[in-house]
Structure formats: structure tokens, C-alpha cells
Amino acid sequence: MITLTNEFTTVIVEKVQTGNGERLRIRSPRLGYSIDLDPIELEALTWQTVETFSRLLTTPFGPDDGEVEVRPLSDLLIFANGCEYGNE
């Protein structure tokens, strides 16, 4: 287990074994958030730019209410077996 701390936050990082293999667990004890990432998810982080993370930190707990587009459920495309549901 590794604990990383700065003037803003503390995170705890540890390798855990799950039923689906090894994961890296990242926890924020102050906020009570946690995520388990598999190797491909971790690799995907390396594909990102600094700007990507900067945009994520603009609204770190999700988009502001004004930024969310609300659409009716009927507008969603549901795919089953590679076909749009209802148009097989």
C-alpha cells in the first residue's frame, strides 16, 4: 500500500486480487470514493494528455446541472446482437 498526500488531498493506492484478476485500487479516504482499475484501464490513462485531466478537474464531481442534456429514454439506442433494438 502506498499513501500519497499533498496540501489538497490524500489517496491510498494498493494492488488487490479480485475474482477477475489483479486490480489497482485507488481510494480517497476523505471523500469515501474508491475505484479498482484493471491493467488495460491503467494503460488507457497513459494515452491521455495533461489537458484531459485538467478538463476532468474543472468539475471533478461531474458536470454542473446546466451542462447535462436530459433526453427521454426512447431516444436511446439499444443494441442487441449488433442490431439496433426493434430494427433487426
DRENMI-361822 format. One record per residue (C-alpha): x, y, z; residue number from 1; residue in one letter. Coordinates in nm, 3 decimals, always signed. Example, Ala and Ser with C-alpha at 12.3 -4.5 7.8 and 13.67 -1.06 7.14 Angstrom:
# DRENMI-361822
> +1.230:-0.450:+0.780:1:A;
> +1.367:-0.106:+0.714:2:S;
# end
This chain:
# DRENMI-361822
> +0.000:+0.000:+0.000:1:M;
> +0.122:+0.350:-0.087:2:I;
> -0.021:+0.673:+0.054:3:T;
> +0.021:+0.991:-0.149:4:L;
> -0.056:+1.326:+0.012:5:T;
> -0.034:+1.691:-0.082:6:N;
> -0.193:+2.009:+0.051:7:E;
> -0.524:+1.923:-0.122:8:F;
> -0.587:+1.553:-0.068:9:T;
> -0.468:+1.209:+0.030:10:T;
> -0.505:+0.893:-0.180:11:V;
> -0.421:+0.536:-0.096:12:I;
> -0.306:+0.306:-0.377:13:V;
> -0.283:-0.070:-0.340:14:E;
> -0.273:-0.383:-0.553:15:K;
> -0.570:-0.612:-0.480:16:V;
> -0.670:-0.956:-0.603:17:Q;
> -1.029:-0.988:-0.729:18:T;
> -1.226:-1.271:-0.885:19:G;
> -1.133:-1.120:-1.222:20:N;
> -0.760:-1.086:-1.156:21:G;
> -0.532:-0.816:-1.019:22:E;
> -0.653:-0.460:-0.990:23:R;
> -0.506:-0.135:-0.868:24:L;
> -0.736:+0.011:-0.603:25:R;
> -0.724:+0.389:-0.560:26:I;
> -0.906:+0.525:-0.255:27:R;
> -0.981:+0.874:-0.132:28:S;
> -1.038:+0.827:+0.242:29:P;
> -1.152:+1.186:+0.297:30:R;
> -1.426:+1.163:+0.033:31:L;
> -1.501:+0.793:+0.069:32:G;
> -1.452:+0.722:-0.303:33:Y;
> -1.274:+0.416:-0.441:34:S;
> -1.208:+0.261:-0.781:35:I;
> -1.048:-0.067:-0.892:36:D;
> -0.870:-0.043:-1.228:37:L;
> -0.753:-0.336:-1.438:38:D;
> -0.431:-0.326:-1.644:39:P;
> -0.598:-0.205:-1.968:40:I;
> -0.779:+0.073:-1.781:41:E;
> -0.448:+0.179:-1.629:42:L;
> -0.279:+0.167:-1.968:43:E;
> -0.558:+0.386:-2.108:44:A;
> -0.456:+0.654:-1.857:45:L;
> -0.116:+0.672:-2.027:46:T;
> -0.284:+0.760:-2.358:47:W;
> -0.427:+1.080:-2.212:48:Q;
> -0.280:+1.427:-2.222:49:T;
> -0.240:+1.667:-1.931:50:V;
> -0.523:+1.870:-2.085:51:E;
> -0.761:+1.572:-2.048:52:T;
> -0.702:+1.561:-1.673:53:F;
> -0.728:+1.939:-1.649:54:S;
> -1.074:+1.923:-1.809:55:R;
> -1.177:+1.647:-1.565:56:L;
> -1.072:+1.862:-1.271:57:L;
> -1.277:+2.159:-1.392:58:T;
> -1.587:+1.987:-1.247:59:T;
> -1.435:+1.692:-1.055:60:P;
> -1.766:+1.558:-0.919:61:F;
> -1.946:+1.556:-1.254:62:G;
> -2.094:+1.819:-1.482:63:P;
> -2.276:+2.119:-1.343:64:D;
> -2.656:+2.087:-1.362:65:D;
> -2.666:+2.323:-1.661:66:G;
> -2.425:+2.103:-1.858:67:E;
> -2.637:+1.787:-1.860:68:V;
> -2.864:+1.727:-2.156:69:E;
> -3.174:+1.539:-2.044:70:V;
> -3.323:+1.316:-2.313:71:R;
> -3.618:+1.076:-2.297:72:P;
> -3.539:+0.708:-2.262:73:L;
> -3.699:+0.642:-2.601:74:S;
> -3.419:+0.843:-2.766:75:D;
> -3.154:+0.597:-2.651:76:L;
> -3.029:+0.340:-2.898:77:L;
> -3.023:-0.008:-2.750:78:I;
> -2.809:-0.258:-2.937:79:F;
> -2.865:-0.632:-2.914:80:A;
> -2.655:-0.875:-3.117:81:N;
> -2.514:-0.590:-3.322:82:G;
> -2.856:-0.462:-3.431:83:C;
> -3.050:-0.163:-3.311:84:E;
> -3.320:-0.299:-3.083:85:Y;
> -3.652:-0.319:-3.268:86:G;
> -3.490:-0.287:-3.613:87:N;
> -3.336:-0.632:-3.651:88:E;
# end
